[in-house]
Amino acid sequence: MPGYADFGSILARLGKHKAGKSCLTINTLSDIDIDVLAELISAGLKDLNTRWPVSPG
């Protein structure tokens, strides 16, 4: 994933986390909203797909 800079609005709803350039640190899953995490992953894959083709594995 190229990074989290473009996903501030999603990260704001995620819950307790730390984000670096391309790292996301979550201590426990109960600290975050799992649905928002799924949204973040999906948005990241869509962004990545604009740079390099992504296919399910």
Secondary structure in CASP SS format (residue, H / E / C, confidence):
PFRMAT SS
TARGET T0000
AUTHOR 0000-0000-0000
METHOD secondary structure of the structure
MODEL  1
M C 1.00
P C 1.00
G C 1.00
Y C 1.00
A H 1.00
D H 1.00
F H 1.00
G H 1.00
S H 1.00
I H 1.00
L H 1.00
A H 1.00
R H 1.00
L H 1.00
G E 1.00
K C 1.00
H C 1.00
K E 1.00
A E 1.00
G C 1.00
K C 1.00
S C 1.00
C C 1.00
L E 1.00
T E 1.00
I C 1.00
N C 1.00
T C 1.00
L H 1.00
S H 1.00
D H 1.00
I E 1.00
D C 1.00
I H 1.00
D H 1.00
V H 1.00
L H 1.00
A H 1.00
E H 1.00
L H 1.00
I H 1.00
S H 1.00
A H 1.00
G H 1.00
L H 1.00
K H 1.00
D H 1.00
L H 1.00
N H 1.00
T H 1.00
R H 1.00
W C 1.00
P C 1.00
V C 1.00
S C 1.00
P C 1.00
G C 1.00
END
